[in-house]
Amino acid sequence: MSTGRPRPESLRAEKVTVVIGGRTLVDEVSLEAAPGEVVGLVGPNGAGKSTLLRTFYRALRPTSGRVLLGGEDVWRMPVRRAARRLAAVLQEAPGEFDLTVYDVVAMGRTPHKRAFQGDDRDDRAIVMEALDVLDAAPLAPARFDRLSGGEKQRVLIARALAQRTGTLVMDEPTNHLDLRHQLDALRLVGGLGATAVIALHDLNLAAAFCDRLLVLDGGRAVAAGPPGEVLTPELLAEVYRVEAEVSAHPRTGAVHVVVVPRPRK
């Protein structure tokens, strides 16, 4: 992306707890992503990753605890101001509606404009640049609701890039993407220089592209640190209930996890 992106800011959760219907989904979880750092959230299904992220982008207010962006409580910020500083890529694509791909990505420019202000030349350039880096520029005139799942995901990432914030929150951004576009998307995020907190299921992708990991299980933080310190056979057995071998990848040096299948009886 071209210049003009705001400086990355720290993003911190302080003992965030979320209780819904009497059930504790997130239990006093703390996390800090330093400016420009990529932090991965990992853990089994139902661990609380998506719920925690929803408190970051103001979709779900914490029952207790705080979320701080650059030292300011995001829940005390005006909505537009928060949207100028933090962008989110959600796991669920919006419902079907009659908008083109260009229109969807252009929504990322909304926080930077006055009410009813149209796109100017700079806006159009930013939208098309965001689509281009996601290999989606040819889709600009297409109907969003007619795209494949992978195409929709790339468009939603492009919308977040067009928002031009210094901080990104991403819930399974590689969901629906093929192998090439998974790698491209995560390389892109790592190269932006933005602060990013990313929920990922694939532990090898998380190890390869994240500076640090936070492991959640049952709504609680059970481990945090660099991938090489966090992803141990013992932790994988405790959290994921699997036997796994962990080693350094022979070419990249990144932590590499191989799950050992149980023999058939």
C-alpha positions as CSV (number, residue, x, y, z in Angstrom):
1,M,0.0,0.0,0.0
2,S,1.1,3.6,-0.6
3,T,2.0,6.0,2.1
4,G,-0.6,7.7,4.2
5,R,-1.4,4.9,6.7
6,P,-1.5,6.1,10.3
7,R,1.1,5.1,12.7
8,P,0.5,1.8,14.5
9,E,-0.8,2.0,18.0
10,S,-0.7,-0.4,20.9
11,L,-3.8,-2.6,21.5
12,R,-4.3,-4.0,25.0
13,A,-6.9,-6.0,26.7
14,E,-6.9,-5.7,30.5
15,K,-8.6,-8.5,32.3
16,V,-11.5,-8.6,29.8
17,T,-14.4,-10.8,30.9
18,V,-17.5,-11.5,28.9
19,V,-20.6,-13.1,30.4
20,I,-23.7,-13.8,28.3
21,G,-26.7,-15.6,29.6
22,G,-25.0,-16.5,32.8
23,R,-22.2,-18.2,30.9
24,T,-18.6,-16.9,31.1
25,L,-17.2,-16.9,27.5
26,V,-14.1,-14.9,28.2
27,D,-12.6,-14.9,31.7
28,E,-10.2,-12.1,32.7
29,V,-8.1,-12.3,29.6
30,S,-5.2,-9.8,29.2
31,L,-3.3,-9.3,26.0
32,E,-1.0,-6.6,24.6
33,A,0.1,-6.0,21.0
34,A,2.8,-3.4,20.8
35,P,2.8,-0.9,17.9
36,G,3.6,-2.8,14.7
37,E,3.4,-6.3,16.4
38,V,1.4,-9.2,15.0
39,V,-0.2,-11.2,17.8
40,G,-2.0,-14.5,17.0
41,L,-5.0,-15.8,19.0
42,V,-5.1,-19.6,18.9
43,G,-7.1,-22.2,20.7
44,P,-9.8,-24.9,20.0
45,N,-13.3,-24.1,18.9
46,G,-15.3,-22.4,21.6
47,A,-12.1,-21.1,23.3
48,G,-13.3,-17.5,23.3
49,K,-11.2,-16.1,20.4
50,S,-14.0,-14.5,18.4
51,T,-15.8,-13.2,21.5
52,L,-12.6,-11.5,22.7
53,L,-12.0,-9.9,19.3
54,R,-15.6,-8.6,19.3
55,T,-14.8,-6.5,22.4
56,F,-11.9,-4.9,20.5
57,Y,-14.0,-3.6,17.5
58,R,-16.9,-2.5,19.7
59,A,-19.4,-5.3,18.7
60,L,-19.6,-6.7,22.2
61,R,-19.1,-4.7,25.4
62,P,-17.0,-6.4,28.0
63,T,-18.8,-7.3,31.2
64,S,-15.7,-6.2,33.0
65,G,-12.2,-5.1,32.1
66,R,-11.0,-2.7,29.4
67,V,-9.8,-2.6,25.8
68,L,-7.3,0.2,25.2
69,L,-6.1,1.5,21.8
70,G,-3.1,3.8,22.1
71,G,-3.9,4.0,25.8
72,E,-7.5,5.1,25.3
73,D,-10.6,3.0,26.1
74,V,-12.2,2.1,22.8
75,W,-15.6,2.0,24.4
76,R,-15.3,5.7,25.3
77,M,-14.3,6.8,21.8
78,P,-16.8,8.2,19.3
79,V,-17.6,5.5,16.8
80,R,-16.1,7.4,13.8
81,R,-12.9,8.1,15.7
82,A,-12.5,4.5,16.6
83,A,-13.1,3.4,13.0
84,R,-10.4,5.7,11.8
85,R,-7.9,4.0,14.1
86,L,-9.0,0.3,14.1
87,A,-10.3,-1.9,11.2
88,A,-11.8,-5.3,11.6
89,V,-12.1,-8.3,9.2
90,L,-14.9,-10.6,10.5
91,Q,-15.3,-14.3,10.2
92,E,-18.9,-13.9,8.9
93,A,-19.4,-12.3,5.5
94,P,-22.3,-9.8,5.3
95,G,-25.6,-11.1,4.0
96,E,-26.5,-10.9,0.4
97,F,-27.1,-7.4,-0.9
98,D,-27.1,-5.6,-4.2
99,L,-23.6,-4.0,-4.0
100,T,-20.6,-4.3,-6.2
101,V,-17.2,-5.4,-4.9
102,Y,-16.1,-1.8,-5.4
103,D,-19.0,-0.5,-3.3
104,V,-18.1,-3.0,-0.4
105,V,-14.5,-2.0,-0.4
106,A,-15.4,1.7,-0.6
107,M,-17.2,1.3,2.7
108,G,-13.8,1.3,4.3
109,R,-13.4,5.0,3.3
110,T,-16.6,6.0,5.2
111,P,-15.0,7.0,8.6
112,H,-12.8,9.5,6.7
113,K,-15.6,11.4,5.0
114,R,-18.5,13.6,5.9
115,A,-22.1,12.4,5.7
116,F,-23.2,11.8,2.1
117,Q,-19.8,12.8,0.8
118,G,-19.0,10.9,-2.4
119,D,-15.7,9.2,-3.4
120,D,-13.0,11.5,-4.7
121,R,-10.0,10.6,-6.8
122,D,-7.9,9.7,-3.7
123,D,-10.7,7.4,-2.4
124,R,-11.0,5.6,-5.7
125,A,-7.3,5.2,-5.9
126,I,-7.1,3.7,-2.4
127,V,-10.0,1.3,-3.1
128,M,-8.5,0.0,-6.3
129,E,-5.1,-0.3,-4.7
130,A,-6.5,-2.3,-1.8
131,L,-8.3,-4.6,-4.3
132,D,-5.1,-5.0,-6.4
133,V,-2.9,-6.1,-3.5
134,L,-5.5,-8.8,-2.8
135,D,-5.5,-9.9,-6.4
136,A,-9.1,-8.8,-6.6
137,A,-9.1,-5.7,-8.9
138,P,-10.8,-7.5,-11.8
139,L,-13.7,-8.2,-9.4
140,A,-14.5,-4.5,-8.8
141,P,-17.6,-4.4,-11.0
142,A,-18.9,-7.8,-9.9
143,R,-21.9,-8.3,-7.5
144,F,-20.5,-9.1,-4.0
145,D,-23.3,-11.6,-3.3
146,R,-22.3,-13.7,-6.3
147,L,-18.7,-14.3,-5.3
148,S,-17.3,-17.5,-3.9
149,G,-16.4,-17.6,-0.2
150,G,-12.7,-17.1,-0.9
151,E,-13.4,-14.1,-3.2
152,K,-15.6,-12.5,-0.5
153,Q,-12.9,-13.0,2.1
154,R,-10.3,-11.2,-0.1
155,V,-12.8,-8.3,-0.7
156,L,-13.4,-8.0,3.1
157,I,-9.7,-7.8,3.7
158,A,-9.4,-5.2,1.0
159,R,-12.1,-3.2,2.7
160,A,-10.1,-3.2,6.0
161,L,-7.0,-2.1,4.1
162,A,-9.0,0.8,2.4
163,Q,-9.9,2.0,5.9
164,R,-6.3,3.0,6.3
165,T,-6.0,2.4,10.1
166,G,-2.8,1.7,12.0
167,T,-4.5,-1.3,13.8
168,L,-6.2,-4.4,12.4
169,V,-8.3,-7.0,14.2
170,M,-8.9,-10.1,12.1
171,D,-11.1,-13.1,12.9
172,E,-10.0,-16.1,10.8
173,P,-8.9,-13.9,7.8
174,T,-7.7,-17.0,5.9
175,N,-11.1,-18.7,6.2
176,H,-12.2,-19.9,2.8
177,L,-8.9,-18.9,1.1
178,D,-6.9,-21.3,-0.9
179,L,-3.3,-22.0,0.1
180,R,-1.7,-19.3,-2.1
181,H,-4.1,-16.6,-0.9
182,Q,-3.7,-17.6,2.7
183,L,0.0,-17.0,2.4
184,D,-0.5,-13.8,0.4
185,A,-2.9,-12.3,2.9
186,L,-0.8,-13.0,6.0
187,R,2.4,-11.8,4.2
188,L,0.5,-8.6,3.4
189,V,-0.6,-8.0,6.9
190,G,2.9,-8.6,8.2
191,G,4.3,-6.2,5.7
192,L,1.9,-3.3,6.5
193,G,3.7,-2.3,9.7
194,A,0.3,-2.1,11.4
195,T,-0.5,-3.5,14.8
196,A,-2.6,-6.7,14.3
197,V,-4.4,-9.2,16.5
198,I,-5.4,-12.2,14.4
199,A,-7.4,-15.3,15.4
200,L,-6.2,-18.3,13.5
201,H,-7.0,-22.0,13.5
202,D,-3.9,-23.1,11.6
203,L,-1.1,-23.3,14.1
204,N,1.6,-23.5,11.4
205,L,0.4,-20.3,9.8
206,A,0.2,-18.6,13.2
207,A,3.8,-19.7,14.0
208,A,5.1,-18.5,10.7
209,F,3.5,-15.1,10.6
210,C,2.9,-14.0,14.2
211,D,5.4,-12.4,16.5
212,R,3.7,-13.8,19.6
213,L,0.8,-16.1,20.4
214,L,-1.9,-16.1,23.0
215,V,-3.5,-19.4,23.6
216,L,-7.1,-19.5,24.9
217,D,-8.9,-22.5,26.3
218,G,-12.3,-22.4,27.9
219,G,-12.3,-18.6,27.8
220,R,-9.1,-18.3,29.7
221,A,-5.6,-17.5,28.7
222,V,-3.4,-20.5,29.2
223,A,-0.1,-19.5,27.5
224,A,1.5,-16.5,25.8
225,G,4.8,-15.7,24.2
226,P,6.8,-16.4,21.0
227,P,5.6,-19.4,19.0
228,G,8.6,-21.4,19.8
229,E,8.0,-21.1,23.5
230,V,4.2,-21.6,23.4
231,L,3.6,-24.4,20.9
232,T,5.0,-27.4,22.8
233,P,3.8,-31.0,22.6
234,E,2.7,-30.7,26.2
235,L,0.5,-27.6,25.6
236,L,-1.0,-29.1,22.4
237,A,-1.9,-32.3,24.4
238,E,-3.5,-30.3,27.2
239,V,-5.4,-27.7,25.1
240,Y,-6.1,-29.6,21.8
241,R,-6.1,-33.1,23.2
242,V,-3.8,-34.4,20.5
243,E,-0.4,-35.9,20.2
244,A,1.9,-33.7,18.2
245,E,5.5,-33.3,17.2
246,V,6.9,-29.9,17.2
247,S,10.1,-28.9,15.4
248,A,11.8,-26.1,13.4
249,H,10.9,-26.2,9.7
250,P,14.0,-27.2,7.8
251,R,13.7,-24.3,5.3
252,T,12.1,-21.5,7.2
253,G,13.2,-22.2,10.8
254,A,9.6,-21.4,11.9
255,V,7.9,-23.7,14.4
256,H,6.2,-26.6,12.6
257,V,3.5,-28.7,14.2
258,V,2.7,-32.2,12.9
259,V,-0.3,-33.9,14.6
260,V,0.3,-37.7,15.0
261,P,-2.8,-39.5,14.0
262,R,-4.1,-42.2,16.3
263,P,-3.9,-45.6,14.8
264,R,-7.1,-47.3,13.7
265,K,-8.3,-50.0,16.0
